[in-house]
Amino acid sequence: MLFTALRYYWITAKGYRLRPWASPYVRWRLETFFGGDMHALGPGQFFSLMWRERARSGKFLAWLGERWQVQDENRS
């Protein structure tokens, strides 16, 4: 799951890898996943949210890993 998390982060935070809270795509994804306005999210609030929602994020990453595995199998 760690590899899945790093792969997803690397893809979604392109251009903002050292400050993911500023990424328009990451903010949009957080808004669709959690609701609310994420444009004013700072670094402390971002990491607090990620820590608080780590169980839900883990379930999402497990699902994402399954989807990528199916895609890889279909390519072969």
mmJSON file of the N, C-alpha and C atoms, coordinates in Angstrom:
{"data_MODEL":{"atom_site":{
"group_PDB":["ATOM","ATOM","ATOM","ATOM","ATOM","ATOM","ATOM","ATOM","ATOM","ATOM","ATOM","ATOM","ATOM","ATOM","ATOM","ATOM","ATOM","ATOM","ATOM","ATOM","ATOM","ATOM","ATOM","ATOM","ATOM","ATOM","ATOM","ATOM","ATOM","ATOM","ATOM","ATOM","ATOM","ATOM","ATOM","ATOM","ATOM","ATOM","ATOM","ATOM","ATOM","ATOM","ATOM","ATOM","ATOM","ATOM","ATOM","ATOM","ATOM","ATOM","ATOM","ATOM","ATOM","ATOM","ATOM","ATOM","ATOM","ATOM","ATOM","ATOM","ATOM","ATOM","ATOM","ATOM","ATOM","ATOM","ATOM","ATOM","ATOM","ATOM","ATOM","ATOM","ATOM","ATOM","ATOM","ATOM","ATOM","ATOM","ATOM","ATOM","ATOM","ATOM","ATOM","ATOM","ATOM","ATOM","ATOM","ATOM","ATOM","ATOM","ATOM","ATOM","ATOM","ATOM","ATOM","ATOM","ATOM","ATOM","ATOM","ATOM","ATOM","ATOM","ATOM","ATOM","ATOM","ATOM","ATOM","ATOM","ATOM","ATOM","ATOM","ATOM","ATOM","ATOM","ATOM","ATOM","ATOM","ATOM","ATOM","ATOM","ATOM","ATOM","ATOM","ATOM","ATOM","ATOM","ATOM","ATOM","ATOM","ATOM","ATOM","ATOM","ATOM","ATOM","ATOM","ATOM","ATOM","ATOM","ATOM","ATOM","ATOM","ATOM","ATOM","ATOM","ATOM","ATOM","ATOM","ATOM","ATOM","ATOM","ATOM","ATOM","ATOM","ATOM","ATOM","ATOM","ATOM","ATOM","ATOM","ATOM","ATOM","ATOM","ATOM","ATOM","ATOM","ATOM","ATOM","ATOM","ATOM","ATOM","ATOM","ATOM","ATOM","ATOM","ATOM","ATOM","ATOM","ATOM","ATOM","ATOM","ATOM","ATOM","ATOM","ATOM","ATOM","ATOM","ATOM","ATOM","ATOM","ATOM","ATOM","ATOM","ATOM","ATOM","ATOM","ATOM","ATOM","ATOM","ATOM","ATOM","ATOM","ATOM","ATOM","ATOM","ATOM","ATOM","ATOM","ATOM","ATOM","ATOM","ATOM","ATOM","ATOM","ATOM","ATOM","ATOM","ATOM","ATOM","ATOM","ATOM","ATOM","ATOM","ATOM","ATOM","ATOM","ATOM","ATOM","ATOM"],
"id":[1,2,3,4,5,6,7,8,9,10,11,12,13,14,15,16,17,18,19,20,21,22,23,24,25,26,27,28,29,30,31,32,33,34,35,36,37,38,39,40,41,42,43,44,45,46,47,48,49,50,51,52,53,54,55,56,57,58,59,60,61,62,63,64,65,66,67,68,69,70,71,72,73,74,75,76,77,78,79,80,81,82,83,84,85,86,87,88,89,90,91,92,93,94,95,96,97,98,99,100,101,102,103,104,105,106,107,108,109,110,111,112,113,114,115,116,117,118,119,120,121,122,123,124,125,126,127,128,129,130,131,132,133,134,135,136,137,138,139,140,141,142,143,144,145,146,147,148,149,150,151,152,153,154,155,156,157,158,159,160,161,162,163,164,165,166,167,168,169,170,171,172,173,174,175,176,177,178,179,180,181,182,183,184,185,186,187,188,189,190,191,192,193,194,195,196,197,198,199,200,201,202,203,204,205,206,207,208,209,210,211,212,213,214,215,216,217,218,219,220,221,222,223,224,225,226,227,228],
"type_symbol":["N","C","C","N","C","C","N","C","C","N","C","C","N","C","C","N","C","C","N","C","C","N","C","C","N","C","C","N","C","C","N","C","C","N","C","C","N","C","C","N","C","C","N","C","C","N","C","C","N","C","C","N","C","C","N","C","C","N","C","C","N","C","C","N","C","C","N","C","C","N","C","C","N","C","C","N","C","C","N","C","C","N","C","C","N","C","C","N","C","C","N","C","C","N","C","C","N","C","C","N","C","C","N","C","C","N","C","C","N","C","C","N","C","C","N","C","C","N","C","C","N","C","C","N","C","C","N","C","C","N","C","C","N","C","C","N","C","C","N","C","C","N","C","C","N","C","C","N","C","C","N","C","C","N","C","C","N","C","C","N","C","C","N","C","C","N","C","C","N","C","C","N","C","C","N","C","C","N","C","C","N","C","C","N","C","C","N","C","C","N","C","C","N","C","C","N","C","C","N","C","C","N","C","C","N","C","C","N","C","C","N","C","C","N","C","C","N","C","C","N","C","C","N","C","C","N","C","C"],
"label_atom_id":["N","CA","C","N","CA","C","N","CA","C","N","CA","C","N","CA","C","N","CA","C","N","CA","C","N","CA","C","N","CA","C","N","CA","C","N","CA","C","N","CA","C","N","CA","C","N","CA","C","N","CA","C","N","CA","C","N","CA","C","N","CA","C","N","CA","C","N","CA","C","N","CA","C","N","CA","C","N","CA","C","N","CA","C","N","CA","C","N","CA","C","N","CA","C","N","CA","C","N","CA","C","N","CA","C","N","CA","C","N","CA","C","N","CA","C","N","CA","C","N","CA","C","N","CA","C","N","CA","C","N","CA","C","N","CA","C","N","CA","C","N","CA","C","N","CA","C","N","CA","C","N","CA","C","N","CA","C","N","CA","C","N","CA","C","N","CA","C","N","CA","C","N","CA","C","N","CA","C","N","CA","C","N","CA","C","N","CA","C","N","CA","C","N","CA","C","N","CA","C","N","CA","C","N","CA","C","N","CA","C","N","CA","C","N","CA","C","N","CA","C","N","CA","C","N","CA","C","N","CA","C","N","CA","C","N","CA","C","N","CA","C","N","CA","C","N","CA","C","N","CA","C","N","CA","C","N","CA","C","N","CA","C","N","CA","C"],
"label_alt_id":[null,null,null,null,null,null,null,null,null,null,null,null,null,null,null,null,null,null,null,null,null,null,null,null,null,null,null,null,null,null,null,null,null,null,null,null,null,null,null,null,null,null,null,null,null,null,null,null,null,null,null,null,null,null,null,null,null,null,null,null,null,null,null,null,null,null,null,null,null,null,null,null,null,null,null,null,null,null,null,null,null,null,null,null,null,null,null,null,null,null,null,null,null,null,null,null,null,null,null,null,null,null,null,null,null,null,null,null,null,null,null,null,null,null,null,null,null,null,null,null,null,null,null,null,null,null,null,null,null,null,null,null,null,null,null,null,null,null,null,null,null,null,null,null,null,null,null,null,null,null,null,null,null,null,null,null,null,null,null,null,null,null,null,null,null,null,null,null,null,null,null,null,null,null,null,null,null,null,null,null,null,null,null,null,null,null,null,null,null,null,null,null,null,null,null,null,null,null,null,null,null,null,null,null,null,null,null,null,null,null,null,null,null,null,null,null,null,null,null,null,null,null,null,null,null,null,null,null],
"label_comp_id":["MET","MET","MET","LEU","LEU","LEU","PHE","PHE","PHE","THR","THR","THR","ALA","ALA","ALA","LEU","LEU","LEU","ARG","ARG","ARG","TYR","TYR","TYR","TYR","TYR","TYR","TRP","TRP","TRP","ILE","ILE","ILE","THR","THR","THR","ALA","ALA","ALA","LYS","LYS","LYS","GLY","GLY","GLY","TYR","TYR","TYR","ARG","ARG","ARG","LEU","LEU","LEU","ARG","ARG","ARG","PRO","PRO","PRO","TRP","TRP","TRP","ALA","ALA","ALA","SER","SER","SER","PRO","PRO","PRO","TYR","TYR","TYR","VAL","VAL","VAL","ARG","ARG","ARG","TRP","TRP","TRP","ARG","ARG","ARG","LEU","LEU","LEU","GLU","GLU","GLU","THR","THR","THR","PHE","PHE","PHE","PHE","PHE","PHE","GLY","GLY","GLY","GLY","GLY","GLY","ASP","ASP","ASP","MET","MET","MET","HIS","HIS","HIS","ALA","ALA","ALA","LEU","LEU","LEU","GLY","GLY","GLY","PRO","PRO","PRO","GLY","GLY","GLY","GLN","GLN","GLN","PHE","PHE","PHE","PHE","PHE","PHE","SER","SER","SER","LEU","LEU","LEU","MET","MET","MET","TRP","TRP","TRP","ARG","ARG","ARG","GLU","GLU","GLU","ARG","ARG","ARG","ALA","ALA","ALA","ARG","ARG","ARG","SER","SER","SER","GLY","GLY","GLY","LYS","LYS","LYS","PHE","PHE","PHE","LEU","LEU","LEU","ALA","ALA","ALA","TRP","TRP","TRP","LEU","LEU","LEU","GLY","GLY","GLY","GLU","GLU","GLU","ARG","ARG","ARG","TRP","TRP","TRP","GLN","GLN","GLN","VAL","VAL","VAL","GLN","GLN","GLN","ASP","ASP","ASP","GLU","GLU","GLU","ASN","ASN","ASN","ARG","ARG","ARG","SER","SER","SER"],
"label_asym_id":["A","A","A","A","A","A","A","A","A","A","A","A","A","A","A","A","A","A","A","A","A","A","A","A","A","A","A","A","A","A","A","A","A","A","A","A","A","A","A","A","A","A","A","A","A","A","A","A","A","A","A","A","A","A","A","A","A","A","A","A","A","A","A","A","A","A","A","A","A","A","A","A","A","A","A","A","A","A","A","A","A","A","A","A","A","A","A","A","A","A","A","A","A","A","A","A","A","A","A","A","A","A","A","A","A","A","A","A","A","A","A","A","A","A","A","A","A","A","A","A","A","A","A","A","A","A","A","A","A","A","A","A","A","A","A","A","A","A","A","A","A","A","A","A","A","A","A","A","A","A","A","A","A","A","A","A","A","A","A","A","A","A","A","A","A","A","A","A","A","A","A","A","A","A","A","A","A","A","A","A","A","A","A","A","A","A","A","A","A","A","A","A","A","A","A","A","A","A","A","A","A","A","A","A","A","A","A","A","A","A","A","A","A","A","A","A","A","A","A","A","A","A","A","A","A","A","A","A"],
"label_entity_id":["1","1","1","1","1","1","1","1","1","1","1","1","1","1","1","1","1","1","1","1","1","1","1","1","1","1","1","1","1","1","1","1","1","1","1","1","1","1","1","1","1","1","1","1","1","1","1","1","1","1","1","1","1","1","1","1","1","1","1","1","1","1","1","1","1","1","1","1","1","1","1","1","1","1","1","1","1","1","1","1","1","1","1","1","1","1","1","1","1","1","1","1","1","1","1","1","1","1","1","1","1","1","1","1","1","1","1","1","1","1","1","1","1","1","1","1","1","1","1","1","1","1","1","1","1","1","1","1","1","1","1","1","1","1","1","1","1","1","1","1","1","1","1","1","1","1","1","1","1","1","1","1","1","1","1","1","1","1","1","1","1","1","1","1","1","1","1","1","1","1","1","1","1","1","1","1","1","1","1","1","1","1","1","1","1","1","1","1","1","1","1","1","1","1","1","1","1","1","1","1","1","1","1","1","1","1","1","1","1","1","1","1","1","1","1","1","1","1","1","1","1","1","1","1","1","1","1","1"],
"label_seq_id":[1,1,1,2,2,2,3,3,3,4,4,4,5,5,5,6,6,6,7,7,7,8,8,8,9,9,9,10,10,10,11,11,11,12,12,12,13,13,13,14,14,14,15,15,15,16,16,16,17,17,17,18,18,18,19,19,19,20,20,20,21,21,21,22,22,22,23,23,23,24,24,24,25,25,25,26,26,26,27,27,27,28,28,28,29,29,29,30,30,30,31,31,31,32,32,32,33,33,33,34,34,34,35,35,35,36,36,36,37,37,37,38,38,38,39,39,39,40,40,40,41,41,41,42,42,42,43,43,43,44,44,44,45,45,45,46,46,46,47,47,47,48,48,48,49,49,49,50,50,50,51,51,51,52,52,52,53,53,53,54,54,54,55,55,55,56,56,56,57,57,57,58,58,58,59,59,59,60,60,60,61,61,61,62,62,62,63,63,63,64,64,64,65,65,65,66,66,66,67,67,67,68,68,68,69,69,69,70,70,70,71,71,71,72,72,72,73,73,73,74,74,74,75,75,75,76,76,76],
"pdbx_PDB_ins_code":[null,null,null,null,null,null,null,null,null,null,null,null,null,null,null,null,null,null,null,null,null,null,null,null,null,null,null,null,null,null,null,null,null,null,null,null,null,null,null,null,null,null,null,null,null,null,null,null,null,null,null,null,null,null,null,null,null,null,null,null,null,null,null,null,null,null,null,null,null,null,null,null,null,null,null,null,null,null,null,null,null,null,null,null,null,null,null,null,null,null,null,null,null,null,null,null,null,null,null,null,null,null,null,null,null,null,null,null,null,null,null,null,null,null,null,null,null,null,null,null,null,null,null,null,null,null,null,null,null,null,null,null,null,null,null,null,null,null,null,null,null,null,null,null,null,null,null,null,null,null,null,null,null,null,null,null,null,null,null,null,null,null,null,null,null,null,null,null,null,null,null,null,null,null,null,null,null,null,null,null,null,null,null,null,null,null,null,null,null,null,null,null,null,null,null,null,null,null,null,null,null,null,null,null,null,null,null,null,null,null,null,null,null,null,null,null,null,null,null,null,null,null,null,null,null,null,null,null],
"Cartn_x":[0.82,0.0,0.873,2.029,2.922,3.31,3.617,3.96,2.784,1.579,0.382,0.222,0.427,0.304,1.341,2.568,3.622,3.369,2.905,2.606,1.471,0.415,-0.718,-0.284,0.496,0.986,1.841,2.727,3.629,2.838,1.757,0.935,0.111,-0.551,-1.501,-0.852,0.325,0.948,1.99,1.939,2.918,2.956,4.143,4.33,4.206,3.682,3.475,3.945,4.922,5.296,5.835,6.426,6.924,5.89,4.773,3.682,2.337,1.921,0.694,-0.565,-0.587,-1.768,-2.043,-1.057,-1.231,-1.64,-1.645,-1.981,-3.469,-3.818,-5.237,-5.924,-5.219,-5.82,-6.05,-5.072,-5.223,-6.346,-6.417,-7.511,-8.861,-8.959,-10.212,-10.583,-9.589,-9.848,-10.309,-9.702,-10.117,-11.529,-11.861,-13.214,-14.252,-13.953,-14.918,-14.994,-13.916,-13.889,-14.473,-14.097,-14.515,-15.595,-15.764,-16.704,-16.065,-16.739,-16.225,-15.246,-14.771,-13.844,-12.415,-11.587,-10.205,-9.211,-9.694,-8.78,-7.975,-8.498,-7.792,-6.975,-6.816,-6.11,-4.609,-4.038,-2.605,-1.906,-0.585,0.154,-0.265,-0.433,-0.817,-2.189,-3.129,-4.478,-4.496,-3.687,-3.609,-3.132,-2.015,-1.467,-2.36,-3.028,-3.988,-5.149,-5.661,-6.744,-6.295,-5.105,-4.598,-4.424,-3.943,-3.75,-5.096,-6.032,-7.348,-8.119,-7.951,-8.694,-7.855,-6.823,-5.924,-6.615,-7.621,-8.332,-9.104,-9.826,-10.562,-9.609,-8.5,-7.51,-6.916,-6.72,-6.212,-7.16,-8.447,-9.441,-9.429,-9.301,-9.228,-7.992,-6.853,-5.618,-5.694,-6.36,-6.549,-7.384,-8.455,-9.297,-8.507,-7.724,-6.926,-5.912,-5.276,-4.329,-4.986,-6.207,-6.95,-7.245,-7.666,-7.973,-6.733,-5.588,-4.355,-3.938,-4.155,-3.809,-4.662,-5.948,-6.835,-6.409,-6.059,-5.599,-4.341,-3.406,-2.173,-2.445,-3.388,-3.739,-4.386,-5.199,-5.868,-4.916,-3.805,-2.809,-2.025,-1.915,-1.09,-1.813],
"Cartn_y":[-1.187,0.0,1.265,1.19,2.348,2.739,1.739,2.019,2.671,2.202,2.782,4.235,4.517,5.887,6.792,6.328,7.144,7.358,6.316,6.437,7.44,7.333,8.247,9.685,9.853,11.19,11.763,10.952,11.415,11.883,11.181,11.534,12.788,12.84,13.918,15.233,15.183,16.41,16.974,16.569,17.046,18.579,19.11,20.559,21.13,20.345,20.811,19.747,18.957,17.8,18.172,19.339,19.758,20.553,20.879,21.591,21.169,19.952,19.396,20.171,20.88,21.655,22.793,23.18,24.263,23.762,22.459,21.893,22.051,22.649,22.773,21.412,20.42,19.1,18.443,18.52,17.911,18.604,19.918,20.639,20.232,20.113,19.685,18.28,17.39,16.01,15.975,16.764,16.826,17.387,18.385,18.941,17.915,17.127,16.123,14.958,14.655,13.525,13.889,15.064,15.456,16.532,17.232,18.343,19.58,20.695,21.935,22.64,23.783,24.607,24.316,23.874,23.527,24.553,25.68,26.675,27.4,27.49,28.19,27.235,26.014,24.997,25.275,25.431,25.64,24.326,24.349,23.113,22.388,23.121,22.48,21.843,22.555,22.027,20.831,20.894,19.804,18.521,18.601,17.403,16.926,17.841,17.455,16.676,17.161,16.47,15.098,15.019,13.733,12.742,13.209,12.326,11.871,12.801,12.49,11.522,11.626,10.808,9.672,9.248,8.226,6.89,6.544,5.278,5.318,6.407,6.54,6.624,7.309,7.402,6.031,5.241,3.884,3.022,3.15,2.399,2.841,4.149,4.661,4.118,4.119,3.623,2.134,1.364,-0.062,-0.254,0.51,0.443,0.854,1.92,2.403,1.352,0.698,-0.366,-1.501,-1.859,-2.901,-2.464,-1.211,-0.7,-0.719,-0.278,-0.279,-1.701,-2.639,-4.03,-4.577,-4.276,-4.72,-4.095,-2.809,-2.156,-2.82,-3.143,-3.787,-5.165,-5.909,-7.23,-7.129,-6.099,-5.931,-5.514,-4.9,-4.509,-5.694,-6.715,-7.885,-8.827],
"Cartn_z":[0.0,0.0,0.0,0.593,0.604,-0.819,-1.649,-3.037,-3.76,-3.504,-4.12,-3.699,-2.41,-1.911,-2.56,-2.652,-3.266,-4.752,-5.43,-6.856,-7.087,-6.293,-6.42,-6.127,-5.073,-4.723,-5.843,-6.401,-7.447,-8.675,-9.004,-10.159,-9.869,-8.721,-8.453,-8.031,-7.449,-6.938,-7.902,-9.157,-10.137,-10.154,-10.014,-9.974,-8.571,-7.633,-6.253,-5.259,-5.624,-4.808,-3.432,-3.293,-1.98,-1.193,-1.813,-1.138,-1.731,-1.413,-2.011,-1.659,-0.546,-0.157,-1.133,-1.951,-2.922,-4.305,-4.502,-5.808,-6.101,-7.242,-7.592,-7.714,-8.259,-8.412,-7.052,-6.173,-4.843,-4.074,-4.158,-3.484,-4.048,-5.37,-5.992,-5.542,-5.493,-5.079,-3.615,-2.755,-1.355,-1.221,-2.032,-1.992,-2.409,-3.434,-3.877,-2.899,-2.212,-1.283,0.077,0.608,1.952,1.961,0.851,0.817,1.418,1.282,1.864,0.96,1.424,0.664,1.106,0.195,0.522,-0.004,-0.551,-1.109,-0.038,1.158,2.235,3.105,2.664,3.442,3.441,4.63,4.764,5.068,5.207,5.442,6.725,7.808,9.068,8.991,8.392,8.246,7.289,6.232,5.265,5.942,6.667,7.31,8.452,9.132,10.164,9.558,8.428,7.732,7.247,6.68,6.196,7.346,8.481,9.626,10.191,10.319,10.876,9.977,8.691,7.735,7.146,7.861,7.33,7.093,7.885,7.672,6.356,6.113,4.848,3.67,3.852,2.783,2.492,3.531,3.346,2.541,2.802,2.024,0.568,0.345,-1.014,-1.719,-1.034,-1.647,-1.938,-1.08,-1.346,-2.607,-2.724,-3.92,-5.159,-5.035,-6.15,-6.593,-5.645,-5.973,-6.731,-6.34,-7.057,-8.49,-8.665,-10.012,-10.886,-10.361,-11.139,-11.492,-10.567,-10.837,-11.979,-11.968,-13.043,-14.368,-14.354,-15.579,-16.118,-15.231,-15.65,-16.238,-15.646,-16.161,-17.529,-17.745,-19.029,-20.141,-19.783,-20.79,-21.292,-20.459,-20.831,-21.74],
"occupancy":[1.0,1.0,1.0,1.0,1.0,1.0,1.0,1.0,1.0,1.0,1.0,1.0,1.0,1.0,1.0,1.0,1.0,1.0,1.0,1.0,1.0,1.0,1.0,1.0,1.0,1.0,1.0,1.0,1.0,1.0,1.0,1.0,1.0,1.0,1.0,1.0,1.0,1.0,1.0,1.0,1.0,1.0,1.0,1.0,1.0,1.0,1.0,1.0,1.0,1.0,1.0,1.0,1.0,1.0,1.0,1.0,1.0,1.0,1.0,1.0,1.0,1.0,1.0,1.0,1.0,1.0,1.0,1.0,1.0,1.0,1.0,1.0,1.0,1.0,1.0,1.0,1.0,1.0,1.0,1.0,1.0,1.0,1.0,1.0,1.0,1.0,1.0,1.0,1.0,1.0,1.0,1.0,1.0,1.0,1.0,1.0,1.0,1.0,1.0,1.0,1.0,1.0,1.0,1.0,1.0,1.0,1.0,1.0,1.0,1.0,1.0,1.0,1.0,1.0,1.0,1.0,1.0,1.0,1.0,1.0,1.0,1.0,1.0,1.0,1.0,1.0,1.0,1.0,1.0,1.0,1.0,1.0,1.0,1.0,1.0,1.0,1.0,1.0,1.0,1.0,1.0,1.0,1.0,1.0,1.0,1.0,1.0,1.0,1.0,1.0,1.0,1.0,1.0,1.0,1.0,1.0,1.0,1.0,1.0,1.0,1.0,1.0,1.0,1.0,1.0,1.0,1.0,1.0,1.0,1.0,1.0,1.0,1.0,1.0,1.0,1.0,1.0,1.0,1.0,1.0,1.0,1.0,1.0,1.0,1.0,1.0,1.0,1.0,1.0,1.0,1.0,1.0,1.0,1.0,1.0,1.0,1.0,1.0,1.0,1.0,1.0,1.0,1.0,1.0,1.0,1.0,1.0,1.0,1.0,1.0,1.0,1.0,1.0,1.0,1.0,1.0,1.0,1.0,1.0,1.0,1.0,1.0,1.0,1.0,1.0,1.0,1.0,1.0],
"B_iso_or_equiv":[0.0,0.0,0.0,0.0,0.0,0.0,0.0,0.0,0.0,0.0,0.0,0.0,0.0,0.0,0.0,0.0,0.0,0.0,0.0,0.0,0.0,0.0,0.0,0.0,0.0,0.0,0.0,0.0,0.0,0.0,0.0,0.0,0.0,0.0,0.0,0.0,0.0,0.0,0.0,0.0,0.0,0.0,0.0,0.0,0.0,0.0,0.0,0.0,0.0,0.0,0.0,0.0,0.0,0.0,0.0,0.0,0.0,0.0,0.0,0.0,0.0,0.0,0.0,0.0,0.0,0.0,0.0,0.0,0.0,0.0,0.0,0.0,0.0,0.0,0.0,0.0,0.0,0.0,0.0,0.0,0.0,0.0,0.0,0.0,0.0,0.0,0.0,0.0,0.0,0.0,0.0,0.0,0.0,0.0,0.0,0.0,0.0,0.0,0.0,0.0,0.0,0.0,0.0,0.0,0.0,0.0,0.0,0.0,0.0,0.0,0.0,0.0,0.0,0.0,0.0,0.0,0.0,0.0,0.0,0.0,0.0,0.0,0.0,0.0,0.0,0.0,0.0,0.0,0.0,0.0,0.0,0.0,0.0,0.0,0.0,0.0,0.0,0.0,0.0,0.0,0.0,0.0,0.0,0.0,0.0,0.0,0.0,0.0,0.0,0.0,0.0,0.0,0.0,0.0,0.0,0.0,0.0,0.0,0.0,0.0,0.0,0.0,0.0,0.0,0.0,0.0,0.0,0.0,0.0,0.0,0.0,0.0,0.0,0.0,0.0,0.0,0.0,0.0,0.0,0.0,0.0,0.0,0.0,0.0,0.0,0.0,0.0,0.0,0.0,0.0,0.0,0.0,0.0,0.0,0.0,0.0,0.0,0.0,0.0,0.0,0.0,0.0,0.0,0.0,0.0,0.0,0.0,0.0,0.0,0.0,0.0,0.0,0.0,0.0,0.0,0.0,0.0,0.0,0.0,0.0,0.0,0.0,0.0,0.0,0.0,0.0,0.0,0.0],
"pdbx_formal_charge":[null,null,null,null,null,null,null,null,null,null,null,null,null,null,null,null,null,null,null,null,null,null,null,null,null,null,null,null,null,null,null,null,null,null,null,null,null,null,null,null,null,null,null,null,null,null,null,null,null,null,null,null,null,null,null,null,null,null,null,null,null,null,null,null,null,null,null,null,null,null,null,null,null,null,null,null,null,null,null,null,null,null,null,null,null,null,null,null,null,null,null,null,null,null,null,null,null,null,null,null,null,null,null,null,null,null,null,null,null,null,null,null,null,null,null,null,null,null,null,null,null,null,null,null,null,null,null,null,null,null,null,null,null,null,null,null,null,null,null,null,null,null,null,null,null,null,null,null,null,null,null,null,null,null,null,null,null,null,null,null,null,null,null,null,null,null,null,null,null,null,null,null,null,null,null,null,null,null,null,null,null,null,null,null,null,null,null,null,null,null,null,null,null,null,null,null,null,null,null,null,null,null,null,null,null,null,null,null,null,null,null,null,null,null,null,null,null,null,null,null,null,null,null,null,null,null,null,null],
"auth_seq_id":[1,1,1,2,2,2,3,3,3,4,4,4,5,5,5,6,6,6,7,7,7,8,8,8,9,9,9,10,10,10,11,11,11,12,12,12,13,13,13,14,14,14,15,15,15,16,16,16,17,17,17,18,18,18,19,19,19,20,20,20,21,21,21,22,22,22,23,23,23,24,24,24,25,25,25,26,26,26,27,27,27,28,28,28,29,29,29,30,30,30,31,31,31,32,32,32,33,33,33,34,34,34,35,35,35,36,36,36,37,37,37,38,38,38,39,39,39,40,40,40,41,41,41,42,42,42,43,43,43,44,44,44,45,45,45,46,46,46,47,47,47,48,48,48,49,49,49,50,50,50,51,51,51,52,52,52,53,53,53,54,54,54,55,55,55,56,56,56,57,57,57,58,58,58,59,59,59,60,60,60,61,61,61,62,62,62,63,63,63,64,64,64,65,65,65,66,66,66,67,67,67,68,68,68,69,69,69,70,70,70,71,71,71,72,72,72,73,73,73,74,74,74,75,75,75,76,76,76],
"auth_comp_id":["MET","MET","MET","LEU","LEU","LEU","PHE","PHE","PHE","THR","THR","THR","ALA","ALA","ALA","LEU","LEU","LEU","ARG","ARG","ARG","TYR","TYR","TYR","TYR","TYR","TYR","TRP","TRP","TRP","ILE","ILE","ILE","THR","THR","THR","ALA","ALA","ALA","LYS","LYS","LYS","GLY","GLY","GLY","TYR","TYR","TYR","ARG","ARG","ARG","LEU","LEU","LEU","ARG","ARG","ARG","PRO","PRO","PRO","TRP","TRP","TRP","ALA","ALA","ALA","SER","SER","SER","PRO","PRO","PRO","TYR","TYR","TYR","VAL","VAL","VAL","ARG","ARG","ARG","TRP","TRP","TRP","ARG","ARG","ARG","LEU","LEU","LEU","GLU","GLU","GLU","THR","THR","THR","PHE","PHE","PHE","PHE","PHE","PHE","GLY","GLY","GLY","GLY","GLY","GLY","ASP","ASP","ASP","MET","MET","MET","HIS","HIS","HIS","ALA","ALA","ALA","LEU","LEU","LEU","GLY","GLY","GLY","PRO","PRO","PRO","GLY","GLY","GLY","GLN","GLN","GLN","PHE","PHE","PHE","PHE","PHE","PHE","SER","SER","SER","LEU","LEU","LEU","MET","MET","MET","TRP","TRP","TRP","ARG","ARG","ARG","GLU","GLU","GLU","ARG","ARG","ARG","ALA","ALA","ALA","ARG","ARG","ARG","SER","SER","SER","GLY","GLY","GLY","LYS","LYS","LYS","PHE","PHE","PHE","LEU","LEU","LEU","ALA","ALA","ALA","TRP","TRP","TRP","LEU","LEU","LEU","GLY","GLY","GLY","GLU","GLU","GLU","ARG","ARG","ARG","TRP","TRP","TRP","GLN","GLN","GLN","VAL","VAL","VAL","GLN","GLN","GLN","ASP","ASP","ASP","GLU","GLU","GLU","ASN","ASN","ASN","ARG","ARG","ARG","SER","SER","SER"],
"auth_asym_id":["A","A","A","A","A","A","A","A","A","A","A","A","A","A","A","A","A","A","A","A","A","A","A","A","A","A","A","A","A","A","A","A","A","A","A","A","A","A","A","A","A","A","A","A","A","A","A","A","A","A","A","A","A","A","A","A","A","A","A","A","A","A","A","A","A","A","A","A","A","A","A","A","A","A","A","A","A","A","A","A","A","A","A","A","A","A","A","A","A","A","A","A","A","A","A","A","A","A","A","A","A","A","A","A","A","A","A","A","A","A","A","A","A","A","A","A","A","A","A","A","A","A","A","A","A","A","A","A","A","A","A","A","A","A","A","A","A","A","A","A","A","A","A","A","A","A","A","A","A","A","A","A","A","A","A","A","A","A","A","A","A","A","A","A","A","A","A","A","A","A","A","A","A","A","A","A","A","A","A","A","A","A","A","A","A","A","A","A","A","A","A","A","A","A","A","A","A","A","A","A","A","A","A","A","A","A","A","A","A","A","A","A","A","A","A","A","A","A","A","A","A","A","A","A","A","A","A","A"],
"auth_atom_id":["N","CA","C","N","CA","C","N","CA","C","N","CA","C","N","CA","C","N","CA","C","N","CA","C","N","CA","C","N","CA","C","N","CA","C","N","CA","C","N","CA","C","N","CA","C","N","CA","C","N","CA","C","N","CA","C","N","CA","C","N","CA","C","N","CA","C","N","CA","C","N","CA","C","N","CA","C","N","CA","C","N","CA","C","N","CA","C","N","CA","C","N","CA","C","N","CA","C","N","CA","C","N","CA","C","N","CA","C","N","CA","C","N","CA","C","N","CA","C","N","CA","C","N","CA","C","N","CA","C","N","CA","C","N","CA","C","N","CA","C","N","CA","C","N","CA","C","N","CA","C","N","CA","C","N","CA","C","N","CA","C","N","CA","C","N","CA","C","N","CA","C","N","CA","C","N","CA","C","N","CA","C","N","CA","C","N","CA","C","N","CA","C","N","CA","C","N","CA","C","N","CA","C","N","CA","C","N","CA","C","N","CA","C","N","CA","C","N","CA","C","N","CA","C","N","CA","C","N","CA","C","N","CA","C","N","CA","C","N","CA","C","N","CA","C","N","CA","C","N","CA","C","N","CA","C","N","CA","C","N","CA","C","N","CA","C"],
"pdbx_PDB_model_num":[1,1,1,1,1,1,1,1,1,1,1,1,1,1,1,1,1,1,1,1,1,1,1,1,1,1,1,1,1,1,1,1,1,1,1,1,1,1,1,1,1,1,1,1,1,1,1,1,1,1,1,1,1,1,1,1,1,1,1,1,1,1,1,1,1,1,1,1,1,1,1,1,1,1,1,1,1,1,1,1,1,1,1,1,1,1,1,1,1,1,1,1,1,1,1,1,1,1,1,1,1,1,1,1,1,1,1,1,1,1,1,1,1,1,1,1,1,1,1,1,1,1,1,1,1,1,1,1,1,1,1,1,1,1,1,1,1,1,1,1,1,1,1,1,1,1,1,1,1,1,1,1,1,1,1,1,1,1,1,1,1,1,1,1,1,1,1,1,1,1,1,1,1,1,1,1,1,1,1,1,1,1,1,1,1,1,1,1,1,1,1,1,1,1,1,1,1,1,1,1,1,1,1,1,1,1,1,1,1,1,1,1,1,1,1,1,1,1,1,1,1,1,1,1,1,1,1,1]
}}}
